[in-house]
Amino acid sequence: MIMEFSNEEVKKEYETKYENLKKIANEKINNNAYLWDVTVQKYASKMIRINKILSSEGIKKQITNKMFKDIETFLKKCGNAEFHIALVGAIKAGKSTLINALLGYEYASTKVTPETASLTKFKKGESNYIKVSFFQKNEWDKLWKSAEDSKAEVFLEEYKNLNAEEEKNKWLDKNEQEFICNSQDELVEEIQKWTSSKSACHYFVKEVEVGLKDFQLPEGIVLVDTPGLDDVVEYRSNITRDYINRANAVLVCVKSDALTGSELNTISSVFSNTRYNPEKVYIIATQIDTLNRPKENWKEQCNEWLKYLKGKSAYGDLRLAEKNLIPVSAYLYTLLRQYNEITDGSDKYWDLDSIVRKFRIKDINEHYHELLDFTQIERLKNKMQQEIVDRYKELLIDDIKNSYSLCEDSIRETLKNIEKAQKELIEASKNGIEEIRKKQEEYNKKYQEAEQDKKELDALLKKLKTVTTQRADALEKAIKNLN
């Protein structure tokens, strides 16, 4: 397309910018990070080039932060040949207990207080180790502001009681640290040090990577324990929301006793973040042993859950909802696996005794396999093996392709709008450079207003969601009081 200009100054500015963009488009891309797959390398190289063009002067101002974030997420997927299985859900929904059951050892803390405040990744290692990365100061400032804005009183009070402020300067902006552990007990102790809510330094930890010699999944698979989606500090729950996009498969842990407003919000937020692929989401109904009559009660609950999960805001298909809804009892599974080591009178002895009584069972030995089957953990492991682990490389490539398509569609639409705006600017060149600047300011103002409208809409939706949840929970409580 040949552009005609009546103003030489405008023509010169246009040609300079055009040459700069041409230079970026033809620039050699260093794509060594993507050598693990030819297809991925091709997609990543294109996206790096596009990202540079969008970041150039005159275009960057018209690109949303979300688009840059989507591109960054895409390139992270391309740059790492790992397949991430994320466990997400509300605080105390049983994520850590389930991870322990899947790993076959109690690595993650499952105390009454919420423990997981940072991403904790479990993967295969040549030795048992822990790598800890810390928040940068600017990230911590955002987290702290989030805590103050949301009036997270418990968080702020515990921070004060643990004298965490005295620890802050030791860890912020600190380089990643690695610790080699000689035993499983040492590893558990080190994990608790960096993730426990009773440890002052845990506030400043951004991510924990745990390497396990006897990791039961193949190299390349990563199990990820995430902060609660309902964390009072919104910054931390947003870490999980952002991570859902990065994850290649998601296990959504929801307590099995009821689908209240908050649980529905948890499930909805996960599906809205997975966008193009509901098949990668598995709804895990946790703690089914806590129901009064576990077998009978879950049958009733299951039918109610499917009414919601088959809807458009979730799977959009009953068959897929039935296939990907899995009830589990991870703690009962762990107790049964430890059965021969549990001593009479211990806490675990009484925990197991109280659960088993619900099944009207006296002799655990006689019904051991029946109880083990009830936990559904082995079924979940087999399902993960067949549907995820055995196909993880294929799924990883598909995920990257889908992610690329989403970015591409969004970028194409944005560039159409930019092209339209540029044509109008060139048309305005007939009236001189001042008219162009005036027009450009007009577009920048429109863009800023659109961004502000989006932020205000997001804030309103969050507020409505909170109010709706509170009303749903209050209604449920009132109904229960009537019985």
N, C-alpha and C positions, 0 to 999 in steps of 0.2 A: 504493500500500500504506500503510495507516494503522498507525503504531506506537503501542502502548500501554505506558506506563511507570508503575510503582508508586512510583518514586523521583523527586521533583521535580528534584533536583540533576542526575541522569542525563538527565532529559528536557531540561533547559536546555542541558546540554553537547551533546546530540545535535542540538538545533535550531540551535545556533550553528554547529556543523560542517556541518550540512546547508545552511544559508544561505551559508556560505563556498564550498562546492562548487558551489552553484547560481550564485553570482556568477562563479566561474571558468568554468563551462560557458557562461554567456551573455556573457562578456567578448569584446570585439571583437579579432580577431586581425590583427596587422600582417603581411600575407602578400605584401608587395611583391617579396620575393625569388623568388616562385613565379609571377610573371605570365606567364612564357614559355609556359605551357600551362594551359588551363582545368581539365582533369582533374587535373593534378598539383597545381594550386592548391587544389582541393577536398580531395584526400587529405592534403596537407600541413597545411591548416587544421585538419582533424579531429585529426591526430596531435599538433599543437602543443597543442591544447586537452586532449587525453588526457594528454599529458606533464605539463601543469601540474597536472591532477587527481592523477595518480600521485605527483607531487612534493610534494603538500600534506601537512600535519601529520596524523599518524595513519595515513596510507596508505604514505608513502615507505619506512618501515621494513620493510614487507612486500613490497617490490618488489626484485627481484634487480638487481645491477649490469649483468648481461648484457642484461636487458630495456631498461634505460635506454640501453645502448650500441647495441642494435639500433635503437631509436628515433632516436638521434643519427645513425647511419649512413643511415637512411631519409631523414631531413630534409636531410642533405648531398646525397644523390642528387637530391632535389626542388629544392634551392636552386641547383643548377648544371646548366645544360642541356648539359653536356659528356658525351661518350661516352668512357669510359676503357678502353683496351685494355692490360691489364697483362701484362708478361712476368715470370714467376716461375720459380723452380727452385732447385736447390742452387748453392752457390758454384762458379764456373768451369764452369757448365753451358752457357755460350755465349749468355747473354741479351744482353749488350752487343754482341757480334759480330753477332747477328741484328738487333738494332735498327739498327746501322750499315748492314747490307745493305738493310733496309727503307727507311731514310732516304736511301740513296744516297751517304753520306759518312761518314767515320770520326770521328764526334763523340764517342761514348762510348769511354772508355779500355778496352783489352782486354789489359792487361799480365798477366804470369804471376800476380802477387799479386792477390787479390780487391780490386776497386776500388769496387764499388757498395755503400756503407754507408748510404745514405739514398735516399728516393724521388727519382728523377730523371724529370721529366715533359717530353716534347717535344710542342710544339704550334705551330700557325700563328701568326706574329706580323707586325706591320707593319714591324718591324725585327728584326735579330738581337740578342737580349738574353738576359740571365740574371737571374732573381730567386732570391735565396737567403734562406730562413727558418731560424731557429736554435732550438735547444732552450731551453725555459725551465729555470730552475735545478731545479725539482722534477722535471722530466722527466729531466734529466741525472743527478740523484741516483739515480733508479730504474734508469737505464741502467748507471751505475757499479756499483750494488749487484748488478745482474744479471751484470756481468762478473766481479765478485769471487766471487759465489755459484757461478758455473759454472766457476770457476778457469780463466778464459780467459787463459792465460799469454802467448800470442803477442800478444794485444791489449794486455795490461797492459805487456808488455816494450816493444813498439813505441811505445806512448804515452809511456813513460819516455824511450826513446832519442830521440824527436822533441821532447822538452821541451814536450810539449803542455800540461802544467799551467800553464806561463807564458802560454799563449794563452787559457786558459779564460775569464778574466774579461773578455777583449775581446769575446767572442761570445755567452756565455750571456745570455739575456733581451734580446738586441739586436733592434731592429726589422728587418723585412725590408729587404734591400738589392737594388738593381737596377743592372745594368751593361749599357750599350749597347756592342755590338761592331761594328767597321767591316768586319771580314772573317771568313771561316770559320776561318782559322788563329787569329785572336784569340779567337774563340768557343771553339775546342777548348782553347786555353790556359786560358781562364777556367773551363771545365767541369772540367778536370783540377785546377785550384787548389782547387776546393771539394769534389771527389769522390775525388781520388787518395789511396790509403792512405799515400803518402809525404808528404802535406801535413798539417802539424800541425793546421790549422784544420778539417780535414774531420770530426774527431770531434764537433764541436759543431753540425754542419749537420743540420737535420731534413729539409729538402726543397729540391730545386733544380728550378726551372722554366726550361726553355730554349725561347725563342721563335725560330722559323726563318722567314725570308722565303720561302724556296723549299720549304717543307714540302709534301710530295706528297699529303697527305691533306686533306680539307676542313676548314674552320674548324669547331670543335666536337668534333673527334676528337683524343684525347690518347693518345700512346704512353708507357707508364710502365715504366722500368727499376727493379727492386726489389732490396732486400737479399736475400741468399741465405736460403732457408728453413732451411738448416742452419748459419747463422751461430753461432759459439761464444757470442756475446753474445745470449742468448735475447730480450732486449728488442728488438733490431733485427730478428730473424726474426719476432717477434710483430707488428711494424709491417706486414710483408708479409702475414701471416695475416689481420690485421684488414682490410687493404686489398683482399684477395680478395673480401670481401663488398661493398666499394664498387665494384669493377671491374664493367664491363658485359660484358666478354669477357676471357678469360684464355688466354694462350699459355703452356703449361707446358713449359719447356725441360728435356729430359732427355738426357744423353749416350747416343748410340746403341749403344755397345759392349756394354752388358749391363743387364738390369734386376736390380740387386742389392737388398738390403734397404733401403738408404737411398733409392734411386730410387723403390721402391714406396711408402715412407713419404711421399715428396714428393708423389707422385700422389694417394695416399689423403687426405692433409691438404688438398689443393686441392679434391677432390670433397666432402669433409666441410664445407668452408667455403662452397661454392657452393650446397649444400643442394637448392634446388628446381629448378635448371636445368642439368643436365649438358651441354646443347647449347651452352652458352656457353664450354665448355672445349675447347681444341684442344691435343692432345699433340704437341709438336714434338720429334722425334728429331734431336738436333743432332750436328754434327761427323761425319757419315757418311763423310767423306773420310778419317777416321783409322782406319777398319776396314782390315784387311789386303787384302781383296778387296772393295772397297766395294759393288759391285752384287750380287755373289753372297752376301756375308755379311749384307747388309741383308735380303734375301729371307728368309733363315733367321731372323734376329732378329724380323722383322715378325710372323711366324706365332706366335712365342713371346709377343710383346707383346700380340697380340690375344687370346690365351687369358686373360690377366689383365684387359685393358681391357673385355672384354665382360661381366665379372662385376658383381655388384651393388654392390661397393665403388667401381666406376668408372662406366662408361656404362650398364651393365645391358642392353646391346643390341649385338649384333655389327655390325649395319648402321651404327649411329651410330659405333661404335669405328673401323670401317674408313674411314668418311667423315672423321673428325676426327683421325686419326693421320697426321702429315705428316713425312717425313724431309727434312732439309735439310743443305746444306753452305754456311753463310753466308760463311765465310772464303774458300773457293774461289770463290764468286760475286764477292766483293769483289776478289780477285786478278785474275779474268778481266775484270772491268769496268775494272781499272787496267792491263790487259795492255800496252797501247801505251806507257805511261809508265814501266813497270818497267825499271830498268837492269840490264844483265848483271852478275852477281856480287853483287847486293844481297841482303839477307835475304829479301825478297819473291820474288826470282828463284828462289832455292834452295827456298823453301817451295813455290812453284808447281811447280817441277821434281819435287820429291819426291812431291807428290800425283799429278801426271800419270803418273808412272812406274807407279803402282798400276793404272792402266787400260791398261797396255801400249801407251801412245801416245808417239810421238816428235815428231810434228808437231802443235803446238797449233793453228796456223792452220787446218789441215785438219779438225780435230775440235772447233773452238771452240764451235760451237752444240750439239754433242752433250754437251760438258762443261757448258755453261751450263744445258742442260735437266736434267742430272743433279743440279745443285744444288737444284732444286725451289723456288728463291726466287720466280721469276716465277709459278709455280703458286700458292704461298702468297699472293702479292700479289693475284692474280686472285680467289682464294677469299675473302680478306678483303674485297675490293672488293664482290663479289657477295653474300656472306652477312652482312657487317657494315656496311661503309661505305654502300652504297646503301640500306640499311634502318635506319641507326643511330637515326633519330628515332623510328621505330616500335618498335624494340627497346628504346630508352630508356624509353618510356612503359610497355611490357610489363614491363620490369624493375622499375619503380617500383610497378606494380600488384601484382606477385608479392611484392615486399618488404613492401608494405602488408598483404597477406593474411597473411603470416607473423607480422608484429607483432600484427595484429588477433587471430589465433587464440591467440597466447601471452598477450595482455592479457586476452582473454575468460576463459581458464582461470584466470588469476590472480585476476581480479575475482570469479569464482564462489567461490573459496576465501576471499577477503576477506569476501564477503557472508555466507558460512556462519559465519565467525568472529564477525562483527558481531552476527549473530542470537543466537549463544551468549552474547555479552557482554550484550546487551539482556535476555536471559533471566536472566542472573546479576544484573541490576539489582534484582531482587526482594530480593536479600540485601544491597543497599547498595553504596555507591561503593567501599568497600575490597575487596569481593569482585570487582568489575569490574577494579580495578587489579591484583589478584592474577592474574586470568584473562589480562589483557593481558600481564603479565610472562611468563606461561606461554607465550603465543603467540610473543612476541619471542624467548624462549629456544629454542623449537622452530625458528623461522626461522633464528636464528644457527647452531644445530647443523646444520641442513640445508645452509646456505651453507658451513660448515666441512667437512662431509662431501664436498660437491661439489669443494672445493679439494683435499682430500686424494686424492679419486678421480682428478682431473685430473693431480695430481703423480705418482700411482702409474702411470697410463697412459703418461705421458711417460717415466718410468723404464723401464717394460716395453718401450716402443718403442725406447729407446736400446739396451737389452740385446739385444733381438731383432735389431736392425740389426747390432750388433757380432758376434753369433753367425752371422748370415747371411753377413756379409762374411768372417768367419774360415773358415766352411765353404767358401765359394766359393774362397778362397785355397788352402785345403788340397786341394780337388779339382784346381785348376790345377797344383799342385805334383806331383800324382800323374801328370799327363800327360807 
